[in-house]
């Protein structure tokens, strides 16, 4: 599992390339304030710290599934949701199309959210659903509901 072998990791890496680095405090302040009032200036530090601390997983030759799951969980927390407050600041990262920033920001946000969700499901599912159910699910069903062929 690397960005070369997992197309969703490559997609995530490409999507993240449109974001500024941590040296753009205005952008990260807007990200931090998307779902909360601008009363806590340290929250943008929290956003940057958690992204900077978890993004290196994308460049490891063999990242652990939990590293990818943790990164995309933070990305979903910071960029997910139905907040249109980020559409303009994200869209402005696409300097080639002036005037349609909100649309581009919305498409980027939706794409990032969908990509992160696929990755989260893939890499956070450390235990098969089957291990959580009785081995003899069919017998349990038959015992509870009668003949399974009905």
Phi, psi and omega in degrees: 000107173218175177295343179276335183252342179248111183298331178288326175293322176296318179298315179299315179300318178295316180297318181292337180294344178277348180277151175285166175283179182293353181274010176248080187297330180295317179297312184291334174293319178294321177297315182296329184265006185299323182243009183215157178291156183284041184268346185237091183295340180285348181293327177294328174295322178298316179300306183298315181303316183285328175286312179300323181287338185248343180295330179303340178302330180293339185252002176286146178295329181213074182292151176286145179306322181294332177293317178294315180301319181293316179300310184290334175296316177295319179297320176296321180294317185277327185244349181281186180092181185254038183268121177269003179295337181267349185301313180293310181296327177286315180301328178294344177291340179265082189290351184281347182230097179281143175093345179243030185299318182297319179295314180297320178296321179294315179298316179300313183297318179294319179295315179299315182298315180295317179296315179297320180297315178301316180293320180297314179298319182293316190258346178269342181282082183277347182230133179294145177299331183296328180289344180271352182250155179300146179301325184256059182300319181298315180296321178298316180297315180296319179294327183274320187246002181091205184300129183290343182280350181284000000 
